[in-house]
Amino acid sequence: MKIKELRKNRPCLYETALCLAIAKARQDEFRWERFIDNLSQICDTFAHQIASEDTTPSQRTRQH
C-alpha cells in the first residue's frame, strides 16, 4: 500500500493534534501560549503512544 493511500484511509495525527489543541485553547479565551503548550503536549502523547506500541502508524494499518 502506498503512503498516499494510507493517508486517505486514516486521519493525520498532526491534523488531529491541531484540532484538539485549538479546542483546548478556546475553552477560556484563545491564547497562542496555551495553543502551543497544548499542541506540544498532544504531540508528545501521540509520539509516546506510538513508541510504546513499537510500531509506526503505517505498520499498524498493515497489520489490521
Secondary structure, DSSP 8 states (H G I E B T S, - for coil): --HHHHHHHS--HHHHHHHHHHHHHTSSS--HHHHHHHHHHHHHHHHHHHHHHTS-HHHHHHH-
